[in-house]
Amino acid sequence: MAESPGLMLGEGTVLTEGQVKKVVKAGVRFFVSPGFDVKVVDWCLAAKVRAIMQQMREKQSVSALTTSCTRHHYF
């Protein structure tokens, strides 16, 4: 499925670095997470995987701003 032209396969509610690695190995090109984890973001940036990490708390927002993230999603 991930090899279909024009199709970008994604996964939702990914929480840990281990889960990210598993879904990327399965062919996922992006994922959504209900929280913000710097370890997950660092791995994604190194692997060039798109991540939509929601930041719901002030501490998560501050952490997000210290990374190389170029887009932020706030609730």
N, CA, C and O atoms as a MOPAC input file, in Angstrom:
PM7 MOZYME 1SCF
protein

 N      0.81500 1    -1.19200 1     0.00000 1
 C      0.00000 1     0.00000 1     0.00000 1
 C      0.86200 1     1.26200 1     0.00000 1
 O      0.56800 1     2.20300 1    -0.73600 1
 N      1.93200 1     1.29900 1     0.81900 1
 C      2.78300 1     2.48600 1     0.90800 1
 C      3.57100 1     2.72400 1    -0.37300 1
 O      4.12200 1     3.80800 1    -0.56400 1
 N      3.63400 1     1.73300 1    -1.24900 1
 C      4.36900 1     1.87400 1    -2.49700 1
 C      3.49600 1     2.37500 1    -3.64000 1
 O      3.98700 1     2.51600 1    -4.76000 1
 N      2.23100 1     2.64400 1    -3.39500 1
 C      1.32300 1     3.14600 1    -4.42100 1
 C      1.67800 1     4.58400 1    -4.76800 1
 O      1.84400 1     5.40700 1    -3.86700 1
 N      1.79900 1     4.90900 1    -6.06600 1
 C      2.14400 1     6.27300 1    -6.46900 1
 C      1.12300 1     7.29200 1    -5.95700 1
 O     -0.08400 1     7.08100 1    -6.07400 1
 N      1.60500 1     8.37800 1    -5.39800 1
 C      0.72700 1     9.45400 1    -4.94300 1
 C      0.07100 1     9.22300 1    -3.59900 1
 O     -0.65300 1    10.09200 1    -3.11400 1
 N      0.30300 1     8.07800 1    -2.98800 1
 C     -0.31300 1     7.76500 1    -1.70600 1
 C      0.69500 1     7.96500 1    -0.58400 1
 O      1.82000 1     7.47100 1    -0.65400 1
 N      0.28800 1     8.68800 1     0.44500 1
 C      1.14400 1     8.86000 1     1.61500 1
 C      0.44000 1     8.21100 1     2.79200 1
 O     -0.60800 1     8.67900 1     3.23600 1
 N      1.01500 1     7.14000 1     3.29100 1
 C      0.43500 1     6.36700 1     4.37700 1
 C      0.83700 1     6.95700 1     5.71500 1
 O      2.01300 1     7.24100 1     5.94200 1
 N     -0.13500 1     7.14500 1     6.60900 1
 C      0.13100 1     7.70000 1     7.92900 1
 C     -0.44900 1     6.82300 1     9.02300 1
 O     -1.19000 1     5.87700 1     8.75600 1
 N     -0.10100 1     7.15000 1    10.25600 1
 C     -0.56700 1     6.39600 1    11.42400 1
 C     -0.93900 1     7.38700 1    12.51100 1
 O     -0.31700 1     8.44100 1    12.63900 1
 N     -1.94700 1     7.05100 1    13.28900 1
 C     -2.40300 1     7.93000 1    14.35600 1
 C     -2.10000 1     7.39300 1    15.74100 1
 O     -1.90100 1     6.19200 1    15.92500 1
 N     -2.06600 1     8.28700 1    16.70300 1
 C     -1.85700 1     8.00000 1    18.12200 1
 C     -0.56800 1     7.21100 1    18.36900 1
 O     -0.57700 1     6.18100 1    19.04200 1
 N      0.52400 1     7.70400 1    17.82000 1
 C      1.83900 1     7.12700 1    18.06600 1
 C      2.43200 1     7.86200 1    19.25700 1
 O      2.49100 1     9.09100 1    19.26100 1
 N      2.87300 1     7.12200 1    20.26600 1
 C      3.29900 1     7.73600 1    21.52000 1
 C      4.78000 1     7.61700 1    21.84600 1
 O      5.33600 1     8.49500 1    22.50500 1
 N      5.42700 1     6.54900 1    21.39900 1
 C      6.80700 1     6.29500 1    21.82600 1
 C      7.74400 1     6.16200 1    20.62800 1
 O      7.30800 1     5.96600 1    19.49400 1
 N      9.04000 1     6.27500 1    20.91000 1
 C     10.04400 1     6.11000 1    19.86500 1
 C      9.96500 1     4.69900 1    19.26300 1
 O     10.13000 1     4.53200 1    18.05500 1
 N      9.71700 1     3.69500 1    20.09500 1
 C      9.57400 1     2.32400 1    19.61400 1
 C      8.40800 1     2.17500 1    18.64900 1
 O      8.52100 1     1.48400 1    17.63700 1
 N      7.28900 1     2.82100 1    18.95800 1
 C      6.13300 1     2.77400 1    18.06100 1
 C      6.44200 1     3.47300 1    16.74500 1
 O      6.03400 1     3.00300 1    15.68300 1
 N      7.15700 1     4.59100 1    16.80600 1
 C      7.52900 1     5.31200 1    15.58600 1
 C      8.36900 1     4.41800 1    14.69000 1
 O      8.10300 1     4.30700 1    13.49300 1
 N      9.37700 1     3.78100 1    15.26100 1
 C     10.24500 1     2.90500 1    14.47900 1
 C      9.45500 1     1.77300 1    13.83700 1
 O      9.70400 1     1.41100 1    12.68700 1
 N      8.50500 1     1.21700 1    14.57800 1
 C      7.68800 1     0.10600 1    14.07200 1
 C      6.82000 1     0.55100 1    12.89400 1
 O      6.76400 1    -0.14100 1    11.87700 1
 N      6.14700 1     1.69100 1    13.01500 1
 C      5.25500 1     2.11600 1    11.92800 1
 C      6.04300 1     2.59100 1    10.71500 1
 O      5.59500 1     2.41100 1     9.58200 1
 N      7.21100 1     3.19600 1    10.93200 1
 C      8.05000 1     3.61500 1     9.79900 1
 C      8.55600 1     2.38800 1     9.04700 1
 O      8.59800 1     2.38400 1     7.81700 1
 N      8.93600 1     1.35700 1     9.77700 1
 C      9.37800 1     0.11100 1     9.14000 1
 C      8.25000 1    -0.50000 1     8.30000 1
 O      8.50300 1    -1.16200 1     7.29400 1
 N      7.00200 1    -0.26900 1     8.72600 1
 C      5.84100 1    -0.79600 1     7.99400 1
 C      5.48800 1     0.06200 1     6.77300 1
 O      4.59200 1    -0.29300 1     6.00700 1
 N      6.18900 1     1.19500 1     6.58800 1
 C      5.95100 1     2.00500 1     5.39600 1
 C      5.25800 1     3.33700 1     5.62600 1
 O      4.95000 1     4.04900 1     4.67100 1
 N      5.01100 1     3.67700 1     6.87500 1
 C      4.35600 1     4.94400 1     7.19100 1
 C      5.30800 1     6.09800 1     6.90500 1
 O      6.50100 1     6.01200 1     7.19600 1
 N      4.77400 1     7.19200 1     6.32700 1
 C      5.60500 1     8.36300 1     6.01800 1
 C      5.32000 1     9.54200 1     6.93900 1
 O      6.05300 1    10.53000 1     6.93200 1
 N      4.25800 1     9.43900 1     7.72900 1
 C      3.98500 1    10.46100 1     8.73700 1
 C      3.12800 1     9.84800 1     9.82600 1
 O      2.53000 1     8.78800 1     9.64200 1
 N      3.07500 1    10.52900 1    10.96700 1
 C      2.21000 1    10.05400 1    12.03600 1
 C      1.73800 1    11.23000 1    12.86700 1
 O      2.27900 1    12.33300 1    12.79300 1
 N      0.71900 1    10.96100 1    13.65600 1
 C      0.13700 1    11.95300 1    14.55700 1
 C      0.29000 1    11.43200 1    15.98300 1
 O      0.09700 1    10.24600 1    16.24800 1
 N      0.64100 1    12.33900 1    16.89800 1
 C      0.78600 1    11.96900 1    18.29800 1
 C      0.01900 1    12.96300 1    19.15900 1
 O      0.06400 1    14.16500 1    18.89800 1
 N     -0.68000 1    12.48400 1    20.17700 1
 C     -1.43800 1    13.39100 1    21.04500 1
 C     -0.57800 1    14.10600 1    22.07400 1
 O     -1.10500 1    14.83000 1    22.91800 1
 N      0.73400 1    13.91900 1    22.02100 1
 C      1.63100 1    14.56900 1    22.96300 1
 C      2.91900 1    14.96000 1    22.28200 1
 O      3.06100 1    14.80600 1    21.06900 1
 N      3.85900 1    15.46700 1    23.05900 1
 C      5.14700 1    15.89600 1    22.51300 1
 C      6.26200 1    15.23500 1    23.29600 1
 O      6.35900 1    15.39900 1    24.51200 1
 N      7.11000 1    14.48300 1    22.59400 1
 C      8.23900 1    13.78500 1    23.20800 1
 C      9.49200 1    14.15300 1    22.41500 1
 O      9.58600 1    13.85300 1    21.22400 1
 N     10.44800 1    14.79800 1    23.06900 1
 C     11.65700 1    15.26400 1    22.39000 1
 C     12.42200 1    14.10300 1    21.74600 1
 O     12.96200 1    14.26500 1    20.65200 1
 N     12.48000 1    12.93800 1    22.39700 1
 C     13.17700 1    11.78200 1    21.83200 1
 C     12.53300 1    11.35100 1    20.51100 1
 O     13.23000 1    11.02900 1    19.55000 1
 N     11.21800 1    11.34900 1    20.47500 1
 C     10.49500 1    10.98200 1    19.24900 1
 C     10.78300 1    12.00400 1    18.15900 1
 O     11.05000 1    11.63400 1    17.01600 1
 N     10.73200 1    13.27500 1    18.50000 1
 C     10.98900 1    14.33500 1    17.52200 1
 C     12.41000 1    14.23100 1    16.97500 1
 O     12.61500 1    14.31800 1    15.76400 1
 N     13.39000 1    14.04400 1    17.85500 1
 C     14.78100 1    13.92200 1    17.41400 1
 C     14.95300 1    12.75900 1    16.44700 1
 O     15.63400 1    12.89300 1    15.43100 1
 N     14.34300 1    11.62600 1    16.75400 1
 C     14.44800 1    10.45500 1    15.87400 1
 C     13.81100 1    10.76500 1    14.52100 1
 O     14.37800 1    10.44300 1    13.47600 1
 N     12.64600 1    11.38300 1    14.54100 1
 C     11.93700 1    11.71300 1    13.29200 1
 C     12.73300 1    12.68700 1    12.43400 1
 O     12.80400 1    12.52700 1    11.21600 1
 N     13.32700 1    13.68800 1    13.05800 1
 C     14.13300 1    14.64700 1    12.30200 1
 C     15.32500 1    13.95300 1    11.65200 1
 O     15.64700 1    14.22900 1    10.49700 1
 N     15.98000 1    13.05900 1    12.37900 1
 C     17.12800 1    12.32500 1    11.83800 1
 C     16.71200 1    11.38800 1    10.70200 1
 O     17.44300 1    11.22300 1     9.72500 1
 N     15.53300 1    10.77600 1    10.83800 1
 C     15.05000 1     9.81500 1     9.84100 1
 C     14.23000 1    10.47600 1     8.73400 1
 O     13.79500 1     9.80200 1     7.80000 1
 N     14.01700 1    11.78700 1     8.83300 1
 C     13.22200 1    12.54900 1     7.85800 1
 C     11.79500 1    12.00800 1     7.74300 1
 O     11.25700 1    11.84200 1     6.64800 1
 N     11.21000 1    11.74300 1     8.89800 1
 C      9.83200 1    11.29000 1     8.98400 1
 C      8.98600 1    12.45700 1     9.46800 1
 O      9.36300 1    13.14400 1    10.41800 1
 N      7.86000 1    12.68500 1     8.83300 1
 C      6.97400 1    13.77000 1     9.24300 1
 C      6.19200 1    13.37200 1    10.48100 1
 O      5.68300 1    12.25600 1    10.58700 1
 N      6.10700 1    14.31100 1    11.41600 1
 C      5.38200 1    14.05300 1    12.65400 1
 C      4.49300 1    15.24800 1    12.97600 1
 O      4.91800 1    16.39800 1    12.86800 1
 N      3.27200 1    14.96900 1    13.36700 1
 C      2.36500 1    16.00100 1    13.85200 1
 C      2.19300 1    15.73600 1    15.33600 1
 O      1.45600 1    14.84000 1    15.74700 1
 N      2.88600 1    16.53100 1    16.12200 1
 C      2.89500 1    16.35700 1    17.57200 1
 C      2.05900 1    17.48200 1    18.19300 1
 O      2.35400 1    18.66100 1    17.99700 1
 N      1.04600 1    17.12100 1    18.91900 1
 C      0.19400 1    18.12700 1    19.54600 1
 C      0.81000 1    18.58300 1    20.85800 1
 O      1.30900 1    17.77100 1    21.63800 1
 N      0.77100 1    19.86300 1    21.08900 1
 C      1.31300 1    20.42800 1    22.32100 1
 C      0.16800 1    21.05200 1    23.09800 1
 O     -0.40600 1    22.05600 1    22.67700 1
 N     -0.15800 1    20.45300 1    24.23000 1
 C     -1.31500 1    20.88700 1    24.99500 1
 C     -0.94400 1    21.61400 1    26.27700 1
 O     -1.80000 1    22.22900 1    26.91300 1
 N      0.31800 1    21.54900 1    26.65800 1
 C      0.74100 1    22.16100 1    27.91700 1
 C      1.91200 1    23.10300 1    27.67000 1
 O      2.64100 1    22.96300 1    26.68800 1
 N      2.08200 1    24.04900 1    28.56000 1
 C      3.16000 1    25.03100 1    28.41400 1
 C      4.52900 1    24.36500 1    28.32300 1
 O      5.35300 1    24.75900 1    27.49800 1
 N      4.78000 1    23.35900 1    29.16300 1
 C      6.07500 1    22.67200 1    29.15600 1
 C      6.34500 1    22.02100 1    27.80500 1
 O      7.47200 1    22.06700 1    27.31200 1
 N      5.31800 1    21.41100 1    27.19600 1
 C      5.48200 1    20.79700 1    25.88300 1
 C      5.78300 1    21.85700 1    24.83700 1
 O      6.59400 1    21.62700 1    23.94000 1
 N      5.14800 1    23.00300 1    24.93700 1
 C      5.37100 1    24.08400 1    23.97800 1
 C      6.79600 1    24.59600 1    24.06400 1
 O      7.43200 1    24.83300 1    23.03700 1
 N      7.30400 1    24.76900 1    25.26500 1
 C      8.68500 1    25.22700 1    25.45500 1
 C      9.64500 1    24.19300 1    24.89300 1
 O     10.60700 1    24.55300 1    24.21400 1
 N      9.40500 1    22.91700 1    25.16000 1
 C     10.26000 1    21.84900 1    24.62400 1
 C     10.24700 1    21.86100 1    23.10100 1
 O     11.28700 1    21.67900 1    22.46800 1
 N      9.08900 1    22.07100 1    22.52100 1
 C      8.96100 1    22.08500 1    21.06400 1
 C      9.77400 1    23.21200 1    20.45000 1
 O     10.37900 1    23.03800 1    19.39200 1
 N      9.79300 1    24.34200 1    21.09200 1
 C     10.51700 1    25.48800 1    20.55900 1
 C     12.02800 1    25.31200 1    20.62200 1
 O     12.75600 1    26.02500 1    19.93100 1
 N     12.51400 1    24.37900 1    21.43500 1
 C     13.95300 1    24.14300 1    21.54400 1
 C     14.44900 1    23.12000 1    20.52600 1
 O     15.65100 1    22.86700 1    20.45200 1
 N     13.56100 1    22.53600 1    19.75000 1
 C     13.93700 1    21.55100 1    18.73000 1
 C     14.04700 1    22.23700 1    17.37200 1
 O     13.88100 1    23.45100 1    17.25700 1
 N     14.32500 1    21.44300 1    16.36000 1
 C     14.40800 1    21.97000 1    14.99100 1
 C     13.06300 1    21.90400 1    14.27600 1
 O     13.01400 1    22.02000 1    13.05200 1
 N     11.97900 1    21.72100 1    15.01200 1
 C     10.65500 1    21.65200 1    14.40100 1
 C     10.34100 1    22.95900 1    13.69200 1
 O     10.63700 1    24.04000 1    14.20100 1
 N      9.74900 1    22.85400 1    12.53100 1
 C      9.41400 1    24.05700 1    11.77200 1
 C      7.93000 1    24.39400 1    11.83800 1
 O      7.52800 1    25.50700 1    11.49800 1
 N      7.12300 1    23.44400 1    12.27000 1
 C      5.67900 1    23.68100 1    12.39900 1
 C      5.21900 1    23.16300 1    13.74300 1
 O      5.69700 1    22.13600 1    14.22500 1
 N      4.28400 1    23.88400 1    14.34600 1
 C      3.79000 1    23.51800 1    15.67100 1
 C      2.26700 1    23.50900 1    15.65700 1
 O      1.64000 1    24.32500 1    14.98100 1
 N      1.67900 1    22.58700 1    16.40200 1
 C      0.21600 1    22.44600 1    16.50300 1
 C     -0.14600 1    22.58600 1    17.97700 1
 O      0.29700 1    21.79400 1    18.80900 1
 N     -0.93800 1    23.58000 1    18.29200 1
 C     -1.30500 1    23.83400 1    19.68500 1
 C     -2.80200 1    23.61300 1    19.91000 1
 O     -3.61200 1    23.84700 1    19.01400 1
 N     -3.15800 1    23.16300 1    21.10200 1
 C     -4.56200 1    23.06500 1    21.52300 1
 C     -4.78600 1    23.99200 1    22.67500 1
 O     -5.89900 1    24.07400 1    23.19300 1

